[in-house]
Amino acid sequence: MKFHIPYPPVPEGGFWGTPTSTIDWCEENYVVSPYIAEAVNTVTNAGFIALALFALLNVYYQKHDKTYIFVAIGFITVGVGSWLFHMSLLYEYQLLDELPMIYATCIPYWVMFSHGKNKSDSLKVAGHITAAAITLTAIYLHYRNPTIHQAAYGILNAVIIFKGVHLAHTEVQDATARKNLNMLLAIGLTSFLSGYALWNIDIHLCDFWRSTRRSIGMPWGFLLEGHGWWHLLTGYGVYYYIVYLEYLGLYINGDNREKDYEFRWSYWILPHVDLTPAARARLENKKHE
């Protein structure tokens, strides 16, 4: 006898009341718990948050540029906001999910496009991207159309990726490092685009997936929640994105820090760029001088 639990009828409402968000995803509301509107879409954010926390701790422990602390914190905020959004389907938490995606991505934009510039020009880049983020926020809050946010986020990331690829090609002479950077970018993009594809399949074939999930019951139906896979796959892709930026940053910051670091893996799936034992020992010695 196969283990499964039939999906209950969709309740009329739940703890958080009538949804006020501009999007209601394909997962049926409150069928798992009266306190969580979309259970799978909520819980899968734990993977996103965990990876962003791992990235944050690695930035701190491995003494990477403090800029990447803010990048990691930004994506933790996205994960928490998305958790609250899918749990409640309230508009204020939708904004806490969507807007930090733009703000966190502005930081690597500034890093990439400040390369080779003096302090004054670097501040101009920061001013331009800040003004663009504020303008986008105002437009989005006025029209409340999720397509505006999605298009802007996609364009911003595409611009950063193209700039990063250009810098890797022109500034990174070490063949092994360039190979590692290309691999990080390829896996990160594949994960992100796979999640995006599943998200769209979930949206456009929603009736099919709902009926299929109900035919096989819980918990197996949870595996067919495309937006939940979007959270897991984009979290994984964002993690690779952060490591890519850290690794590339060692070669474009102009102080030859790349020789103090080595590329490593944990559990065969989590890459990171760590201080070499010699470099860490040197830093420890400085602390005790």
N, C-alpha and C positions, 0 to 999 in steps of 0.2 A: 504493500500500500504506500503510495507516494504521499509524502508530507506536504500539505498545503492548507492554507486557510482561505476560504472564499472572501472576496472583497465585499464589505457591507454596502448597503445602499448609500448614495451620497447624501449626507445630512444637509439640512437647510442652512445651517450656519455653524459657527464655532466660537471659541473663546474671544477671538479678536474682532468679532463683528463683521459687518459688511466690508468687503475689500474696497480700498480707495486707490490702489495702485493702478497705473495705466496699462499694466500687463498682468494677465492671469495665465499661467503656463498650463501645459497639457496634463500635469499630474492632478488627479481629482482631489478636491479640497476636503480636508478633515476626515478622510476615510480611515486613517491610521490612528489618529488621536484628536480629541476635541480641542486640544491646546496647540496643535501644530497644523497650519493650513496645508502645507506641502511637506510631508515628512522626509521623503527621499531628497528632494531639492534642498531641504534644510540641513540634514545630517551630512550630506556629501561635502558641505563647506568645511567640515572638520579637516579633511585632507588638505584643502587649500590653506587653511590657517596653520596646520602643522608644518607644511613645507615652507611657508613664509617665516614661521618662527625659527625653523632650522637655519634658513638663510640668514636671519637676523643674528642668531647666536654665532654663526660662522663669521660674519662680517666683524663682529666684536672680538671674538677670540683670535681670529687670524690677522687682526690689525689692518683690515682693509680701510680704504678711504671712508670717512664718516658719512659721506654722501649716500652710500649704499644702505646705511642704517635707515635713512628716511625712505628710501625706495622700499625696503622690506616692511617697515612700519605701515607705509601706504597700502601695501597689498594685504597686510593683516587686517587693516581697516576695511578693505573691500570684502574680505572673507567674513568678518563679523557683521558688516552691513548686509551682506547677502543672506547670512543666516537669519537675521532679524526680518529681512524682507520676505523670504519664503515662509518663515514661520507665521507671519502676521498678514502678509499681502496689504500692508499699509504704505501709503505714498511716501511718508517721511523716511521710512526705512528703505524704500526703493531708491531714494536719492542718496542715502548713506551707502548703498551698494554701487550705484552708477557713477556719481560724481568723483569719489576717490579714485576710480579707475583712471580718469583723466588726470587728476592732480598728481597721482603717483608716477604716471608716465611722463609728466612734464620734467621730472628730475633727470632721468637719463637723457631726455632731449637736450637739456641744458649742458649736461656733461659732454655729450657728443659734439654739439655745435659750439662749445666753448674751446675746443681743442685748438691750440696754436694761437689763441687770441690773448691780448693783454687784459689786465684786470678791468679796464674801462669797457672794452668791447664785450667781455664776458658778462658784465653787469647789464649791458644792453640786451644780450641774448636772454638773460633772466627776465628782464623787463618785458620783452616781446612775448615770451611764452606765457608769462603771468597775465598779461593783458589779453592774450588769446583765450586763456582758460576762463578768465572772468567774463569775457564776451560770450563764450560758448555757454557758460552757466546761465547767464541772463537770457539768452535765446531759448535754451532748453526749458528753463523754468516758465517762460512765457508760453511756448507752444506745447510743452509737455508731450512731445512726440518722441518715443524711444528710438526711432530711426535716426534722428539727429545725433543722439549720443553714440549710437552704434557706428555710424558713418565716421564721426569725428575720431572716435577711439581707434577704428581701423586705419584711418589715414595717418594719424599721429604715429602709430606703431610702425606702419610701412615706411614712413620717412626716417624714423630712428634706425630701423633695420638696414635700410639702404645706406645710411650714413655710417653705421657700424661696419658693414661689409667693406665699404670704401676705405675706412681707417685701418681695418685689419689687413687689407691688401697693400696699403701704402706704408703703414707704420710697423707692422710685425714682420721682421725678417727671419725669425726662427721658424724653420719648416715644421717642427713638431708642434709648436704653439699654434701656428696657423691651422694645422690639421685639427687640433683639438677645438679651436674656435669654430671651424666649419662644422665639426661634428656636433658641438653644442647647439649651434644655430639650427642645423638640420633636424635634430631630435626635438628641440623646443618648438619649432614651427610645425613639424609633423603632428606633435601632440596637440598643439593649439588648434590647427586646422581640422584635425580629426574630431575634436570636441565640437567645433563649430558646425561640422557636417552633421553630427548626431543631433545637435540642438535644432538645426533646420529640419531634419527628417522628423524629429519629434513634433515640431510645430505643424508642418504641412501634412503629416499623416496621422494627426492626433486621434481621430475616430478609430482608425485601425489599431493603433497601439493601445488605446483604452480597452477596446473589446478583447484584444489579445491578452492583455494583463489580467483582465477579469476571467478569461477562460482558463488560465493556468494558476490563478490565485496568488496569495502572498506566502512566502516572501519572494518567490521566483519572479513575480511580476515586477518587483523592484529593479531587477536587472535590465528591464526594458524602459526605464525612465531616462530618456535621452538628455534631458537638461541636467540630471544628476551626473551623467558621464561628462557633460560639458564642464562642470565644476572640477571634477577629478583631473581631467585631461588638461584643462587650462591651468590648474594649480601646478601640475607637473611642468607644463610648458613655461609658466612664469618663473618657476624655480630655475630652470635652465637659462632663462633670459637674464636673471640676476647674476648667475655665475658667469655667463658670457660677458656681461658688462664689467664685472670685477676683473676678470682675466684680461680683457682688452684694455681696461684702465691702467693696468700695470705697465703696458707698453706705450701708452700715449700721454702719461703724466709728466714725462721728461726727467724723472729722477732715478731711472735705472732700477726701480724696485723689483722688476721681473726676475732678477737673478736670486732674490731672496725667497721665491715661491716655487711650489711644485704642484702639478695637476694630479689629483688623486680621485679615487672612487670609494664609496661606502656601499656595501651590499650589492655591488655591480650595477646599481641604478641611480645612485645619487653622486653626481660629480661635485667636487669642490676644489678650490685653489688655496693651499695651505702654506704657511711659513715652513721653510726647510728647518730641520733640527738645528743646523748651525745658526741660522738667522734668529730662531727663537732663543737659543742659548745666549746669543749676543744681546738680545733685548733684555733677558733676565739679568745678565751681568750689569747692564746699565742701570737697572733698578736698584741694585745693591751698591753701586759706587757712591 
